[in-house]
């Protein structure tokens, strides 16, 4: 397969997968302690997790205000006034997610080539984008996404390791998952206010991804994540959008650092 064709297939996959994320992003974007969203602001039941819009029953352009309680069924709870996180994504949200996911998929395709682990990265990229969006909006990493991520990554990498021309090591991926998860667990125990337990669970999956290409890739991706987080936090302090003790969502930077480490590892393999 030529490089151009490979990149085109990766871009198409990323665009389709990214366009299906808005509904899951909306349903998962809830504050800690609340259950996943099952109704839109108009009171329509949300069914399924994949789709370009949060609610297929709401016509586009409809004003975003909750439906009166009497319009709901007797079993449904009256809706609360929607917060910023409760607002459905704008119409441009799906194309934006599709474009970002497509670009990331093309990047990993260019770095990995036709090696079998590329299929693993193309499956994981949309999940990483979804997690980054959710954590950035509400500082929460849902267990239904972080916990299966590590298991799926290790399982798929195990299959890739059985195919010819792979460039990684499954045992190192396993050890990387354990090592990075343990490292983040220590940080969480030392400073629970500065590191969420969701980051610990996410680190297990990111450790598996980085560990596939070896310990140097794991260290590079880990360092990149902390560096990006520090730069973002420092920028917020400089523009007076946050203080030195303001908590920020670290998941997006953990994911971004892992992605950069993955690219470097794939290119060097």
C-alpha positions, -999 to +999 in steps of 0.1 A: +000+000+000+014+034-010+019+060+017-007+083+001-033+056+001-025+047+037-028+082+048-061+086+030-075+055+047-063+068+081-078+102+074-112+087+064-112+065+095-103+094+118-129+117+102-157+091+106-147+081+141-143+117+152-177+127+138-193+100+160-178+113+193-201+144+201-229+123+216-205+103+239-187+136+248-220+152+258-232+122+278-200+117+297-194+154+304-209+156+338-194+168+372-179+142+395-205+124+416-232+126+390-244+098+367-240+099+330-264+122+312-294+104+299-315+133+287-309+164+266-320+199+279-353+194+261-361+163+281-356+138+252-341+105+262-305+100+249-300+066+233-267+052+223-233+066+227-222+073+192-235+100+169-227+134+154-253+151+176-261+146+213-299+143+206-313+131+173-348+144+183-338+180+187-340+200+155-309+220+147-311+256+157-336+250+185-331+272+215-312+254+243-334+256+273-348+228+294-383+215+288-408+222+316-411+194+341-447+187+333-436+178+297-416+149+309-428+115+318-437+107+354-406+086+359-382+113+347-367+138+371-373+175+364-343+190+345-320+215+361-309+247+346-281+236+323-246+247+331-219+253+305-210+216+306-246+206+302-251+227+270-251+205+239-220+210+217-223+236+190-229+226+154-192+231+146-182+206+173-186+174+152-166+187+122-139+200+146-136+166+163-136+149+129-108+171+116-087+167+147-091+130+149-084+126+112-052+147+115-040+126+145-047+093+126-028+105+096+001+114+119+003+080+134-001+064+100+028+084+087+050+075+117+040+038+118+036+029+082+021-005+074+033-022+106+005-041+123+004-020+154-010+008+133-044-008+136-041-005+174-032+032+173-061+040+149-085+023+174-071+042+204-068+077+189-106+085+189-108+073+225-079+095+235-096+125+218-128+118+236-111+115+270-092+147+264-124+166+256-142+153+286-114+160+311-108+194+297-145+204+302-153+189+336-119+175+350-132+140+350-119+108+333-148+083+331-141+047+343-160+032+314-133+047+291-101+046+312-104+011+326-111-007+293-085+014+275-055-004+291-071-038+286-080-032+250-045-017+243-027-047+257-051-072+240-047-056+206-009-052+210-008-088+219-024-097+186-001-073+168+029-090+184+018-123+167+019-107+132+051-103+111+069-070+108+057-055+141+082-032+157+074-034+194+074-057+224+043-068+242+060-076+275+075-041+276+041-027+269+028-047+299+057-036+321+052+000+309+015+000+318+024-013+353+053+011+358+035+043+346+004+033+365+024+028+397+043+061+392+010+080+389-004+062+419+025+073+440+020+109+429-017+106+437-010+092+472+016+120+478-006+148+466-043+138+460-053+174+454-028+177+425-034+144+408-068+127+403-073+089+405-087+090+370-052+101+358-038+070+375-061+047+356-055+066+323-017+063+329-020+025+328-033+026+292-008+053+282+020+032+297+010+003+276+010+024+244+044+040+252+060+008+265+054-010+232+083+009+217+106+006+247+116+023+280+131+054+262+097+060+245+080+056+278+102+082+295+099+106+266+061+105+265+059+108+303+082+138+303+064+154+274+031+151+293+044+168+324+062+195+303+030+203+284+010+205+316+035+227+332+036+251+302-002+253+301-004+259+339+024+285+337+006+303+309-026+305+329-007+320+358+009+346+335-024+357+320-039+356+355-065+330+346-053+307+375-032+308+406-003+286+416-026+262+434-053+261+408-062+225+398-061+219+360-072+189+340-040+168+335-056+141+313-053+160+280-016+166+287-010+130+297-026+119+264-008+145+243+025+135+258+018+099+251+009+108+215+041+126+210+061+098+225+042+073+203+051+093+172+088+095+182+089+058+190+072+048+158+095+069+137+126+055+154+114+018+153 
